[in-house]
Amino acid sequence: MARYDSSLQSQNPISQAQNSVETAHNAVTQAQSHPSGQMINQAGRAVQRAELAVEQAYDSDNKEAVRQADEQLAADEAALNSLKPTE
């Protein structure tokens, strides 16, 4: 029997981008709290994944939601780029 996802949100590119940006934000926040090389690298990978998700969401109708996600991601990326590893 096929399994169907009961959430339409998981199929929505904007929601995927927003979720990915939130994950990246959390990773950057953790890297700010514990700026080890490993945490900074993990946050960098999360930011890269979020950039791809936002890029894909730009084809959506809700440009404002995508713009907001992109702005949050840009702020997190700037914060990440200012971090120096403590190790």
Stockholm file with secondary structure:
# STOCKHOLM 1.0

chainA/1-87         MARYDSSLQSQNPISQAQNSVETAHNAVTQAQSHPSGQMINQAGRAVQRAELAVEQAYDSDNKEAVRQADEQLAADEAALNSLKPTE
#=GR chainA/1-87 SS CCCCCSCGGGGCHHHHHHHHHHHHHHHHHHHHHSCCHHHHHHHHHHHHHHHHHHHHHTTSSCHHHHHHHHHHHHHHHHHHHTCCCCC
#=GC SS_cons        CCCCCSCGGGGCHHHHHHHHHHHHHHHHHHHHHSCCHHHHHHHHHHHHHHHHHHHHHTTSSCHHHHHHHHHHHHHHHHHHHTCCCCC
//
